[in-house]
Amino acid sequence: QVQLVESGGGLVQPGGSLRLSCAASGSIRSIYTMGWHRQAPGLQRELVARVTSSGTTKYADSVKGRFTISRDNAKNTIYLQMNSLKPEDTAVYYCYALINGMDYWGKGTLVSASS
């Protein structure tokens, strides 16, 4: 079985930083895209950032210049460095990955930017 385990969420003041991690484990033959989505209360889940196995990245316009996604293929792990956090970044952040041709999701980690 394949699992995605997220870590690094928490409470931070506006303008602060957090780093999320997501590690994939289990019967993995290939991982193509890995990334992060988020869902705020009352809103739909939206893409935050994603990275392919070759390193191509895509970001939501709302996080460009503030968030950076990176990937360690040897560890099947991705990271999301979030700087200059805003209250509107508050949401549950979900890791996802396309592994062995199937989509997998983590359970989510809460990020809250509030004073």
N, C-alpha and C positions, 0 to 999 in steps of 0.2 A: 504494500500500500504506500501511497505517497502522502506526505504531510508537509504543510507550510506552517512554520512557527514564527510569529512576529514578536518583536520586543522593542522597547524604547519609547513608548508613549508616555504621556504624563501631562502635568499642569505647568505652564510657563507663562510669564508675563508677556504682554505684547512687546514685540521687538526682540524677544529672546530666540533661542535656538534649541532644537531637538534633533536627534538622529534615530531613525527607525532602522531596524534590521529585519530581514526575513530569510530564513534558512529552509531550504527544501531537503527532504530526506525520504528514504524508502527505495522502492524499486524504480530507479531512474535510469532510462536509457538515453534520453535526450531532453534538453530544455531549450526551447526557442525563446519566446518572449517572457520576461518577468516584469512586474510593475506594481504600482500602487493605485488604488482607487480610494475615494473617500465618500462618506455619506453623512451629511449634517441632518439634524432633526427636521422632519417635514420636507426634505428635499430628496431628489433622486441621487443614486450613486453616480459619481463622475470620475473620469480618468484624471489622475494627478500627474503621473509620469510613468514611462515604460522604457525598457531597454532590451534590445535583441541580443542574441548570443554573439553577434559580431560587434556590438557596442553602439549601434544606432539608437539614439534616444528621441523621445517625444515628450513634450511637456504641455500641460494646460496653460493657456495664456495667463491665467491668474497667478501662476507660481513661477513663471519664467524670471530668471535673474535672482530668485530667492531660494529655490529648491534645486538640489543636485542629486540625480540618481546615479548610482555606480553599482558595479557587479563584479563579483569574484567567482569566476566560472569553476575554479578548482574546489571552492567550498560550496558551490550551488547556493550562493547567498547574494542578496542585493541589499543596498543601503539607500536611505533617503535622508540626505542632510537638509534640514529645514532651517533657514535663517530668516530673520526679520519677520517672525510670525505675527499674524494679524488675528484679531478676534474672529474674522470670517473664515479662518483656516480651521476653526474648531469643528471636529468631526471624528467619526470612527474611521480609521484608516485600515484598509484591507489590502493584503498582499495577494497577488494572483500570479499564476504561471501556466504556461502552455508546456506540459510535460508529457512525453510519449504520445503526443497528438491530442491530449485531453486538457481541458481547463480545470485548474485547481484553485481554491480560495482558502486563505487563512481565516481565523476566527475574528480578527480585527483587534485593533488597539486604539484606545481613546487618546486623542490629542486635544488639549484645551488651552487656548491662549486667552487669558483673562487676568485682569487686575483685581 
